[in-house]
C-alpha cells in the first residue's frame, strides 16, 4: 500500500410497478450508470474543514477523486488515497500494518487533522479489509487528538450521494449518548432545531439569518465546519433534512431520540418557503414574524426565477437517476418554471422523506426508481426531451445524438438551496438551452 494523495459501477441488478403516494413509481433493475459514493468527498472535505478523507482503494479511486476535485491542486488537500497494490492483493503484505503506517505518516505531517475518515472502496471490500476494526485500533492510538471514523464509499454498496449519507451516519454513530455527557443538562433541555445535510457555508449563513429573524436562536447545522463541534442529539432535538439522500443518517439521528420535521426540500422559492414554514409551525412562530422574515428573500427568489421562466416554460425534461435530488428538482421545475416532466429517474425513492415532494408533483408523473439504462435510453428517445439531466457517463453520448444535457453532478457541487440560490438553480437549467439557441441562431 502506498500513500498518494470514478468510475461507473455496473451491477446486474427487472421491472414492476409499485404504488407510492398518488404516483405510480416504476421500479427498474439493470445496468446502472451512476457515480460511486466516493464522490461525496468532494463537497464533504470542503465543508468539514478539519477533517481528512483517506480512501483505501485503487488507482482508479484515486483518479476519480483527483480529477473530480482537481481545483484543489494549489492547496494542501484534505483527501487522499492509500493505494491497495499488488502486494496487498496477493497477501504478501499485511494490509492492516500498511494502513497503520500510512495513517501514522499522514497524522505526523498534518497536525491540522482532527477527524480522519477511512473511506472504504470496491477493492478494500474485495480483499475484506475491515475498516471499522482498523478505525477502532487507530483510535486507541490517536484519540483524543484525532478521531478516526470509517464508512464505505464503494460502488458495490453506494451510489453518488449515498457517500455523504454513509459519512454523516458514521459521525452520528460516534456521538456519545446524552446520559454520558458531562455538560449541564440545561443545554439540552430546550427544544432545538438541527438542520441535517451538507450545505455551502454561504447557504448556511443565509438560512441562519432567516431563522434568527424568525426569533430562533437554538439552531445547529450538521455537518458543521468544524468536526469538533458535534451536535448534541436527544429527545429535545427536532431535525430538518436539507438533503433528500440521508436515509441512514436520519435513522441514526432518530435512534438518539430526535424527531424529524416533515417538509419539502429547500429548492426554489416555494420549496424553501414551505421548508421554513414547517419550522415556524413546529416552533409556534407568529405568522407576522414569519412573513416579515421571509418576505424580502422570497421576493428576490421569485424575481430571479421569473427571468428564466421564458426559456423553460413548456420545455420537456427527462431525468436519468443519479443524485437523489431528482424529485425535488422536478417539483421545482414543473411548479415554478412550467417545465413538462417526461420521466423522473431516481436511484432510490425514500417514500417518507419525499412524501410532501411527491404530493407537489403533477398528477401521473412518471417516476422510475433504479435503472435499466438501455430501456431508459429507449424511453428518452421516444420522449424527445428538450433537456436531459444525467451523469457524466451519459452526457457526451447523448449530446452526440443531439440532446441538450445538464450534468446532475453540477447540482450537487453548486449551492442551490434557499431563496437566494433559487435564481441560480433556474439558470443552471436554462443555460444549456440558451447556448443551444445561440448556436442555432
Ligand atoms: S470505489 Fe469502486 S466504483 Fe468507486 S472509483 Fe473505486 S473502484 Fe471505482
Boltz pocket constraint, residues with backbone or C-beta under 6 A from the ligand:
constraints:
  - pocket:
      binder: B
      contacts: [[A, 6], [A, 7], [A, 8], [A, 9], [A, 36], [A, 37], [A, 38], [A, 57], [A, 58], [A, 60], [A, 61], [A, 64], [A, 120], [A, 121], [A, 122], [A, 123], [A, 153], [A, 154], [A, 155], [A, 156]]
      max_distance: 6.0
